[in-house]
Amino acid sequence: MRLEEVIAEFRAVGALREGHFVLSSGLHSPVFLQKNLVFAHPDRCERLCRALAERVREEVGEVDVVVSPAVGGIIPGYETARHLGVPALYVERVDGSFALRRGFTLEPGQKVLMVEDIVSTGLSSRECITAIREAGGQVVAAACVVDRSGGKVDVGVPLIALARLAVPAYPADQLPPELAAIPIEDPGSRRLKA
């Protein structure tokens, strides 16, 4: 699947938005990808995650399990795991840190693919990878539907992205004048520091 095809899935449901947005990281951006509008459509999600699974197979071969960070990574993680034919687990925050819960466990040395929805700074990905390692898994790669960093983000393992976009993001005190002039929209994401 080419970049244009991925973006077309977002545009078709109004999920590629322009304006002034505060991201999960606290950074400000003129572009926001409302991935939940895409994931709400099983056919669109299936196309994207099937293509992501194919790319994973090409780049790292087979994996034993997919682990995603809750909440945003659960749907693409599950759907990608379905196409890889492996279980889909997720981590969630316990006392501020990611951990496996709900009876989820990893066998020592299991080959794990960490799957995210959108990667911007990579913070959630790195935290998820740490939790996987602490649970005994061997993270062979990370994967995401869209890498907003344009390939610049480092999550500590190879990052396989279905689409890479170089979308600018700025600290609140370093906004360009044209972005500062637009009212801020907060799309409902959590506040984390990168």
Salt bridges, closest charged atoms under 4 A:
GLU4 OE1 - ARG2 NE 3.27
GLU9 OE1 - ARG44 NH1 2.66
GLU9 OE2 - ARG47 NE 2.67
ASP43 OD2 - ARG47 NH2 3.97
GLU46 OE2 - ARG50 NE 2.88
GLU46 OE2 - HIS83 NE2 3.47
GLU62 OE2 - ARG57 NE 3.09
GLU79 OE2 - ARG82 NH2 2.61
GLU79 OE2 - HIS83 NE2 3.08
GLU92 OE1 - ARG101 NH1 3.40
GLU92 OE2 - ARG102 NE 2.57
ASP117 OD2 - LYS35 NZ 3.42
GLU127 OE1 - ARG93 NH2 2.67
ASP147 OD2 - ARG164 NH1 3.68
GLU185 OE1 - ARG17 NH2 2.36
ASP186 OD2 - ARG191 NH2 2.63
